[in-house]
Amino acid sequence: MTIAYKALYVTETPGGFRREVTTLNTAQLPKNSILIRVDYSSLNYKDALSATGNKGVTRRYPFTPGIDACGTVAKSEASDFREGDNVLVTGYDLGMNTPGGFGQYISVPADWVVPLPENLTPAESMILGTAGFTAGLSLHRLEMNGLSPDQGKVLVTGATGGVGSLALMLLKKAGYSTIALTRKRDKMDYLRKIGAAEVILLDSFIDESDKPMIKGNYSAVVDTVGGKVLETAMKSLSMWGSVAACGLTQSPLLSTSVYPFIIRGNNLLGINSAETSMKLRKEIWKKLSSNLKPEKLNDIATVTGLDGLNSYIDTILSGGITGRVLVDLNK
């Protein structure tokens, strides 16, 4: 039996790419072992790239984006999952070349699926989503490389975005003192409210000198931005500090020298949330649903249905989103 469902569908036309909410059928989904009825998704920067025709993210159109999904198992050919199980999927190929969470149904391999942690509601899991998982994975890798709360302040760049906001919240929950970096003067109170001990503005942060290193102000950095911000962050680490690089909203390019690495013993840690092993993936989700779970997740969420998603896609590409956009597939 096939099921009709609503989805945001992106089609390629001679005039460009068109986005519309339409009715599809589960017969159009790939043949995988788990069919999931999606209740919630969330909007990420990568989703906006897919929704606007970026062939580096999505090769073929028409297509349904959405790298995050939470819902219930509608059909299972895998022994680990039964019909009615609450589950979530983030990363892998979902929403890139496998139809994603901006549709009310997805079909995925069983080894992409994570049981919904007991202490998270479906909506909470998607307010976290890839952004929260990336923030949690960044903290995990920083701590694996020696970071602890007594070593000094942690800088979070692009702090009003999804990953940045959640990184501030997770770091505060873990006992760290944080500095939020933003270009948005009008969001300084927001950043303090969600966990920043201090807020600095972008124009006072960027170092344009030729110095390979400057004063080491930060024990660690969670960088969501790349480009000049990442370059300055690398120069600004204290001894044995690390940068967790997890974004490129400013630029994918990086110009630096080896001095921070060989003089201060610094680390540049790449964060790839999409391809994280299932063992580590479950470990991070366990932390996100227990000791690291932010106390006021709803405070950073804007809720929309599929019909209202279009405008947020354009806004996230221009850097205009604060916090997270939660997509309610039942709205």
Number of C-alpha atoms within 10 A of each C-alpha: 4 8 10 13 14 18 25 25 21 21 18 15 10 5 6 9 15 14 18 14 18 14 13 18 13 17 11 12 16 14 12 14 16 23 23 28 24 28 22 28 33 30 29 23 21 19 26 21 20 26 28 21 22 15 12 9 18 24 13 14 17 17 25 28 30 28 30 30 35 31 25 22 23 17 17 20 14 13 7 11 19 15 14 14 17 21 21 25 29 27 21 19 17 23 27 25 18 20 26 31 33 33 28 26 28 28 24 22 15 18 14 18 21 18 16 22 19 11 13 17 14 22 22 20 29 29 29 28 29 24 28 27 24 27 30 27 24 26 22 17 17 23 14 10 15 12 20 16 16 10 17 17 19 27 30 30 29 27 30 28 23 29 31 30 27 30 33 31 26 25 22 19 16 16 11 22 20 26 23 27 26 23 18 16 11 9 15 20 11 16 25 16 12 22 22 27 17 15 20 17 14 16 10 9 16 14 17 9 9 8 11 15 22 17 9 16 17 23 24 32 27 30 27 25 21 22 17 20 22 30 20 21 27 28 24 24 27 22 18 18 28 28 27 25 19 22 24 17 15 15 13 12 11 12 9 16 14 11 15 24 17 10 11 17 15 23 19 16 16 13 20 14 20 16 13 15 13 13 8 12 19 17 14 21 24 18 16 22 19 14 11 18 23 23 11 11 18 15 12 19 21 16 16 19 16 21 16 13 22 17 9 17 22 16 13 22 17 11 16 14 19 21 24 29 23 26 29 20 24 12 12
